[in-house]
Amino acid sequence: MSIFGQPTDAERRRWQRRSLAAITELVTLGEERKLAPLSWTVPPGLGTVSGNVEARSHPRVSFEAWCSAIAAHPMTGPRTLGYRGNGATRDEQTNKSGRTRMCAAFEMRLPNQWGVAEVALIAEWFEDDMPTGKAL
C-alpha cells in the first residue's frame, strides 16, 4: 500500500500478476494430471485466487482430485480457512435444502519475484441434481 492508505495502480497490477502466475502454475498442473478444467477467479487486488469446480461428473470427484494434485505439488502447502476459526484447511457443509459446499485452502510459493499466493478450491452442488441423487 502507499503511505496514503489506498493501493496504487502499480500495486494492484503486481497483485494481479501474482494471481495470474499462480493460475498459470495450476492450469499446467491440471493439464499434466489430466484434471477437469476449473473456472478461475482473479481478485481485483490483494486476495485469494479461486478455482471453482464445474465438473461433468460429480463435483466431489473433481474437487478431491484437484486437492490431491495441489497437495502433492512441491510449491504448495495447506492454508487455514479463516472463517472456520479452528485451524481447518478444508470444510464441507450441506444445508437443509441439500446444497453441499466444499472448500480447501492452500498457499503456493511462486517462482521469482511473485512471493506467495493464496488459493481456494470450491465445489458446490445440490445432491438431488446429481445423476444418482445420492452423495458419494
N, C-alpha and C positions, 0 to 999 in steps of 0.2 A: 504494500500500500504506500501511497505517497504520504508525505508528512502532514498533508491536509485531510487525511482520512479516507477519501474516495479512491478506489483503484484507478490507476491511469490506463489509457488505452493500451499502452505497451505491456503493462502487467496482465491485462485481460488476454491479449494476444498470446503472451508467453504461457499462460494457464491453458488456453485452448490448444496450443501446440503440444503441451504435455499430455493433454487428454487424447489428442489425435495420435501421439506416439504410443500411448497405451492401447488404443483401439487397433492400431496397425499391428502391434505385437500379438494382441488377442485374436484378431482375424487370421493372422498367419498360423497361430496355434490351432485354431478351429479347422483351418484348411488341412494342416498336417495330420490332424486326428480324425478328419472327415466328420466333424460335428455339424449339427444343424446350424445354419446361419442365425444370428441374433439380430434384433433391432437395437442399435446402439444409440445412446443419447449422450451428447457432449454438453456439459454445463456451460452457461454463458460466461462464467467467471471461474473462480476457485470453487471446486466442488467435486462430486463423485461421478465418475463415468458409469453409466448404467447399461447393462446388457439385458434386454427383455426377451424371454423365450417365446417364440411363436412357432411352435413345433407342429409338424404334420401328424406325428404320433402323440402319445400322452406327454404333456409338458414336463411331468416329473422325470421321465426318462432323459430328455434333453438337458434338463436342469442338473441332474446328477452327473451326467457325462461331462458337462462343462465344468462343474465344481471339481470333479476328479482331475480333469486336464489342467485346470488352473492351479490346483493344489500341488500337482506334480511339477509345475514349471519352476525352474531354479531361481527365478527372479521374483517369486511371489510368496506371500505369507498371509495368514488369516488376519482379519481386522475385526475389532469389536463393533457390533451393531449398537450404536449409541442409544437408540430408542428402547432397547431391552433393559438397559441399566444393570445387567447382571454378568457382563463379560462374554455373552454369547456371540459367536461369529456366524451362526445360522439361525433361522427362525422359520417355523411353519405354523400357520393358523388357518382354521376353517371356521367360517361364521355360520350363523343359523340358516342363511339362505343357500348354503352349500358351496360358497366360493372359497377356494383354497388359495393361499398366497404363500409362496416360499421365497426366502431372501437369504443370500450369503454375501459376506463382505470380505474383500481381500485388499492387500497393499501390493503394488507392483513397483519394484525398483527398475527404473528405466535407464537405458544407456546414456552416456554423455552428460549433457547439462540438464537433463529433464527432471532429475530427482525422483520422487515417489508419487505415484498416482493412486487414488482410491478407486476401487472397482466394486460395483454391486451387481450381482446377478439376481434377476427377479422372474418369477413364473407365477401366473395367476390363471385360474380356470374354475369352472363350475363342474362338479363331478357329474351332474346329470347330462352335461353336454358331451361327455366323453363317450366313445363308442360302446364301452361295456357298461357305463353308468355306475361303475364302482371304482373306488380308489385303488391304486396299485400298491 
